[in-house]
Amino acid sequence: MNKKVWIQDMKAIPFLLPFLLAYLIFTIFPIFKGLEMSLYDWNLVRKMEFVGLENYAEMVQDPNFWQTLWNTTLFVMLTTPTMVLLALGLSLLANLNTKLRTFFRGSFFIPSILSVAVISFLAIFMLQPYTGLVNTVLQSIGFNAEPFWMADKGLAWVSIVVVTLWWSVGFNMILFLTSLQDIPDALYEASEIDGASRWKQFRYITLPQLIPIGRVVILLQILASYKVFAQILLITGGGPGGATRPLIQYIYEIGFTQNNLGYAATMSYALFFILLILSVIQLKNQRMEEK
């Protein structure tokens, strides 16, 4: 019996080989190549000389690295809890048994299919200091000031966070919505017979059932937020004064503007290990709670 199973498994190898080859070439090989680059003085053309751990020592002493890492961490702290709560609220709204259900689902999800260039252009257009839609609306309701959204550090962060939430909340909303639809109706019917209110149904039935997918959303959002780059580069350019510059933008500038791929690879591995540690902690906590 085991031999037959082994033979059946071997028949799948030819079908798996194309993916395996692509995975080795585009994922595994770059990982080890990047590790090699971090140990060399490497420019865009070729590796220059072996420097060992000098790039890592330079990274530890680089104030720009720590500043951009803090900017990225701040973005994670601002977006992750807000994203989870917003996606949960929108999924509850999209799950209501109303005639607007299709409209809700479509309007919440459509922004997530737009490219980052499109959403960045819309943000810049709407946040213009004098002619932008946002300031025009503020003036129409009696707000006399003209906020310069990109010139102030706090307003720049607000702009980036709001744009990111609007752009990417649809995907997380779909994840919550799928889990909501998997909750058996019998649980709600039994609770209604027992006289449970809507709040109690949400607290004792809906919320516990959404905890597993909530952990997934949190982990995915943390990983995605730590990799933030394009919308910040296009909207604020990392300004004002580098206040919103994330780590990946700094890596990009070091690698392709200053022509120092070795040091850029070193910082990339630092970010990789940060994400790896956070993922391991999250998965370990999940397993402990499941036990």
SESE-821901 format. One record per residue (C-alpha): residue number from 1; x, y, z. Coordinates in nm, 3 decimals. Example, Ala and Ser with C-alpha at 12.3 -4.5 7.8 and 13.67 -1.06 7.14 Angstrom:
<sites>
(1, (1.230, -0.450, 0.780))
(2, (1.367, -0.106, 0.714))
</sites>
This chain:
<sites>
(1, (0.000, 0.000, 0.000))
(2, (0.278, 0.240, 0.090))
(3, (0.454, 0.154, -0.235))
(4, (0.143, 0.239, -0.435))
(5, (0.110, 0.571, -0.256))
(6, (0.477, 0.645, -0.323))
(7, (0.431, 0.566, -0.693))
(8, (0.128, 0.795, -0.710))
(9, (0.326, 1.074, -0.545))
(10, (0.611, 1.029, -0.793))
(11, (0.369, 1.082, -1.080))
(12, (0.309, 1.437, -0.955))
(13, (0.676, 1.537, -0.983))
(14, (0.669, 1.632, -1.355))
(15, (0.376, 1.866, -1.284))
(16, (0.554, 2.025, -0.987))
(17, (0.889, 2.073, -1.160))
(18, (0.802, 2.397, -1.348))
(19, (0.693, 2.568, -1.026))
(20, (0.990, 2.423, -0.836))
(21, (1.237, 2.553, -1.093))
(22, (1.076, 2.898, -1.096))
(23, (1.076, 2.902, -0.715))
(24, (1.444, 2.808, -0.699))
(25, (1.546, 3.066, -0.960))
(26, (1.335, 3.361, -0.846))
(27, (1.314, 3.303, -0.468))
(28, (1.580, 3.070, -0.326))
(29, (1.869, 3.185, -0.546))
(30, (1.811, 3.561, -0.478))
(31, (1.804, 3.492, -0.103))
(32, (2.153, 3.341, -0.103))
(33, (2.278, 3.587, -0.365))
(34, (2.165, 3.876, -0.146))
(35, (2.347, 3.725, 0.151))
(36, (2.663, 3.708, -0.058))
(37, (2.620, 4.069, -0.168))
(38, (2.591, 4.187, 0.193))
(39, (2.945, 4.058, 0.256))
(40, (3.101, 4.249, -0.035))
(41, (3.157, 4.602, -0.152))
(42, (2.926, 4.560, -0.452))
(43, (2.818, 4.817, -0.709))
(44, (2.565, 4.794, -0.991))
(45, (2.818, 4.632, -1.224))
(46, (3.017, 4.386, -1.017))
(47, (3.142, 4.296, -0.671))
(48, (3.452, 4.491, -0.573))
(49, (3.606, 4.328, -0.268))
(50, (3.520, 4.111, 0.029))
(51, (3.446, 4.323, 0.338))
(52, (3.301, 4.061, 0.574))
(53, (3.074, 4.212, 0.836))
(54, (3.175, 4.573, 0.773))
(55, (2.843, 4.650, 0.607))
(56, (2.659, 4.520, 0.914))
(57, (2.879, 4.729, 1.145))
(58, (2.809, 5.035, 0.930))
(59, (2.436, 4.965, 0.946))
(60, (2.435, 4.955, 1.327))
(61, (2.608, 5.296, 1.338))
(62, (2.399, 5.453, 1.061))
(63, (2.148, 5.706, 1.206))
(64, (1.955, 5.713, 0.878))
(65, (1.893, 5.339, 0.903))
(66, (1.747, 5.371, 1.252))
(67, (1.541, 5.677, 1.156))
(68, (1.387, 5.509, 0.852))
(69, (1.329, 5.191, 1.052))
(70, (1.143, 5.399, 1.310))
(71, (0.940, 5.570, 1.037))
(72, (0.842, 5.229, 0.902))
(73, (0.755, 5.100, 1.249))
(74, (0.543, 5.409, 1.312))
(75, (0.356, 5.341, 0.989))
(76, (0.295, 4.983, 1.106))
(77, (0.161, 5.103, 1.441))
(78, (-0.068, 5.355, 1.275))
(79, (-0.209, 5.130, 1.004))
(80, (-0.234, 4.780, 1.156))
(81, (-0.493, 4.831, 1.433))
(82, (-0.685, 5.083, 1.223))
(83, (-0.689, 4.846, 0.926))
(84, (-0.816, 4.552, 1.131))
(85, (-1.098, 4.753, 1.293))
(86, (-1.196, 4.922, 0.968))
(87, (-1.196, 4.597, 0.770))
(88, (-1.405, 4.430, 1.041))
(89, (-1.658, 4.713, 1.043))
(90, (-1.688, 4.719, 0.665))
(91, (-1.728, 4.342, 0.650))
(92, (-2.016, 4.360, 0.899))
(93, (-2.176, 4.630, 0.686))
(94, (-2.123, 4.432, 0.365))
(95, (-2.276, 4.125, 0.529))
(96, (-2.606, 4.295, 0.612))
(97, (-2.912, 4.152, 0.441))
(98, (-3.007, 4.469, 0.253))
(99, (-3.056, 4.577, -0.108))
(100, (-2.731, 4.772, -0.085))
(101, (-2.523, 4.463, -0.006))
(102, (-2.378, 4.437, -0.359))
(103, (-2.306, 4.810, -0.366))
(104, (-2.125, 4.794, -0.032))
(105, (-1.909, 4.500, -0.135))
(106, (-1.817, 4.650, -0.470))
(107, (-1.744, 5.001, -0.344))
(108, (-1.530, 4.872, -0.057))
(109, (-1.328, 4.634, -0.273))
(110, (-1.281, 4.829, -0.599))
(111, (-1.001, 5.062, -0.469))
(112, (-0.783, 4.758, -0.392))
(113, (-0.761, 4.668, -0.763))
(114, (-0.617, 5.009, -0.855))
(115, (-0.244, 5.047, -0.905))
(116, (-0.035, 5.237, -0.653))
(117, (0.040, 5.500, -0.919))
(118, (-0.330, 5.570, -0.967))
(119, (-0.413, 5.601, -0.598))
(120, (-0.106, 5.820, -0.542))
(121, (-0.207, 6.054, -0.825))
(122, (-0.559, 6.079, -0.683))
(123, (-0.420, 6.158, -0.339))
(124, (-0.192, 6.433, -0.471))
(125, (-0.477, 6.579, -0.678))
(126, (-0.719, 6.581, -0.384))
(127, (-0.469, 6.718, -0.131))
(128, (-0.351, 7.022, -0.329))
(129, (-0.320, 7.316, -0.084))
(130, (-0.547, 7.564, -0.266))
(131, (-0.738, 7.383, -0.538))
(132, (-0.759, 7.032, -0.396))
(133, (-1.093, 6.866, -0.324))
(134, (-1.020, 6.814, 0.047))
(135, (-0.939, 7.179, 0.119))
(136, (-1.234, 7.291, -0.094))
(137, (-1.469, 7.077, 0.114))
(138, (-1.312, 7.207, 0.437))
(139, (-1.367, 7.565, 0.326))
(140, (-1.728, 7.493, 0.231))
(141, (-1.802, 7.379, 0.587))
(142, (-1.642, 7.688, 0.742))
(143, (-1.282, 7.574, 0.795))
(144, (-1.084, 7.886, 0.704))
(145, (-0.729, 7.748, 0.724))
(146, (-0.552, 7.602, 0.420))
(147, (-0.371, 7.287, 0.542))
(148, (-0.054, 7.202, 0.354))
(149, (-0.091, 6.826, 0.371))
(150, (0.250, 6.739, 0.233))
(151, (0.450, 7.009, 0.409))
(152, (0.359, 6.924, 0.768))
(153, (0.494, 6.606, 0.929))
(154, (0.175, 6.514, 1.112))
(155, (-0.053, 6.590, 0.816))
(156, (0.177, 6.398, 0.582))
(157, (0.144, 6.088, 0.801))
(158, (-0.233, 6.133, 0.815))
(159, (-0.245, 6.158, 0.435))
(160, (-0.037, 5.846, 0.380))
(161, (-0.227, 5.639, 0.636))
(162, (-0.570, 5.741, 0.506))
(163, (-0.474, 5.674, 0.144))
(164, (-0.327, 5.335, 0.235))
(165, (-0.636, 5.236, 0.432))
(166, (-0.871, 5.340, 0.151))
(167, (-0.659, 5.156, -0.105))
(168, (-0.599, 4.824, 0.073))
(169, (-0.887, 4.776, 0.318))
(170, (-1.096, 4.595, 0.056))
(171, (-0.879, 4.284, 0.056))
(172, (-0.891, 4.248, 0.435))
(173, (-1.264, 4.318, 0.428))
(174, (-1.311, 4.022, 0.194))
(175, (-1.119, 3.796, 0.433))
(176, (-1.345, 3.894, 0.723))
(177, (-1.656, 3.871, 0.505))
(178, (-1.569, 3.516, 0.400))
(179, (-1.533, 3.412, 0.763))
(180, (-1.860, 3.584, 0.853))
(181, (-2.042, 3.381, 0.590))
(182, (-1.895, 3.060, 0.728))
(183, (-2.056, 3.112, 1.071))
(184, (-2.356, 2.874, 1.099))
(185, (-2.693, 3.049, 1.109))
(186, (-2.803, 2.798, 1.370))
(187, (-2.586, 2.971, 1.629))
(188, (-2.769, 3.300, 1.580))
(189, (-3.109, 3.132, 1.573))
(190, (-3.038, 2.952, 1.901))
(191, (-2.917, 3.275, 2.063))
(192, (-3.233, 3.458, 1.953))
(193, (-3.444, 3.189, 2.117))
(194, (-3.244, 3.245, 2.436))
(195, (-3.313, 3.619, 2.413))
(196, (-2.961, 3.735, 2.322))
(197, (-2.932, 4.092, 2.197))
(198, (-2.746, 4.194, 1.881))
(199, (-2.449, 4.308, 2.089))
(200, (-2.430, 3.978, 2.275))
(201, (-2.452, 3.785, 1.949))
(202, (-2.161, 3.986, 1.814))
(203, (-1.958, 3.954, 2.134))
(204, (-2.011, 3.585, 2.206))
(205, (-2.069, 3.437, 1.859))
(206, (-1.935, 3.658, 1.579))
(207, (-1.619, 3.789, 1.742))
(208, (-1.486, 3.451, 1.867))
(209, (-1.549, 3.299, 1.523))
(210, (-1.347, 3.579, 1.359))
(211, (-1.042, 3.550, 1.585))
(212, (-0.852, 3.303, 1.358))
(213, (-0.890, 3.515, 1.046))
(214, (-0.819, 3.824, 1.257))
(215, (-0.476, 3.682, 1.341))
(216, (-0.410, 3.624, 0.972))
(217, (-0.514, 3.979, 0.885))
(218, (-0.289, 4.122, 1.158))
(219, (0.011, 3.922, 1.039))
(220, (-0.046, 4.009, 0.672))
(221, (-0.094, 4.376, 0.756))
(222, (0.224, 4.393, 0.964))
(223, (0.426, 4.232, 0.686))
(224, (0.272, 4.457, 0.420))
(225, (0.318, 4.774, 0.627))
(226, (0.685, 4.701, 0.695))
(227, (0.733, 4.675, 0.318))
(228, (0.567, 5.011, 0.246))
(229, (0.743, 5.205, -0.027))
(230, (0.564, 5.309, -0.344))
(231, (0.281, 5.526, -0.212))
(232, (0.513, 5.717, 0.020))
(233, (0.768, 5.770, -0.257))
(234, (0.500, 5.896, -0.498))
(235, (0.295, 6.107, -0.255))
(236, (0.549, 6.269, -0.022))
(237, (0.885, 6.149, -0.156))
(238, (0.974, 6.063, 0.204))
(239, (0.929, 6.424, 0.315))
(240, (0.896, 6.666, 0.469))
(241, (1.262, 6.651, 0.560))
(242, (1.272, 6.272, 0.554))
(243, (1.003, 6.249, 0.821))
(244, (0.804, 5.988, 0.629))
(245, (1.088, 5.811, 0.448))
(246, (1.052, 5.433, 0.506))
(247, (1.333, 5.180, 0.526))
(248, (1.275, 5.035, 0.180))
(249, (1.305, 5.382, 0.025))
(250, (1.638, 5.428, 0.202))
(251, (1.750, 5.086, 0.076))
(252, (1.646, 5.189, -0.275))
(253, (1.840, 5.517, -0.251))
(254, (2.153, 5.346, -0.121))
(255, (2.143, 5.071, -0.381))
(256, (2.041, 5.255, -0.697))
(257, (2.123, 5.620, -0.628))
(258, (2.448, 5.582, -0.435))
(259, (2.544, 5.264, -0.625))
(260, (2.612, 5.062, -0.307))
(261, (2.428, 4.733, -0.349))
(262, (2.630, 4.559, -0.078))
(263, (2.510, 4.792, 0.196))
(264, (2.157, 4.793, 0.051))
(265, (2.153, 4.412, 0.067))
(266, (2.267, 4.429, 0.429))
(267, (1.975, 4.651, 0.530))
(268, (1.739, 4.429, 0.329))
(269, (1.848, 4.132, 0.539))
(270, (1.793, 4.332, 0.856))
(271, (1.434, 4.395, 0.745))
(272, (1.400, 4.029, 0.647))
(273, (1.499, 3.911, 0.995))
(274, (1.265, 4.162, 1.160))
(275, (0.974, 4.026, 0.957))
(276, (1.084, 3.668, 1.024))
(277, (1.093, 3.725, 1.400))
(278, (0.752, 3.894, 1.400))
(279, (0.604, 3.610, 1.195))
(280, (0.748, 3.343, 1.425))
(281, (0.617, 3.523, 1.735))
(282, (0.270, 3.559, 1.582))
(283, (0.252, 3.194, 1.474))
(284, (0.385, 3.074, 1.809))
(285, (0.125, 3.275, 1.999))
(286, (-0.145, 3.138, 1.770))
(287, (-0.041, 2.779, 1.838))
(288, (-0.026, 2.839, 2.214))
(289, (-0.379, 2.983, 2.213))
(290, (-0.509, 2.695, 2.004))
(291, (-0.372, 2.445, 2.258))
</sites>
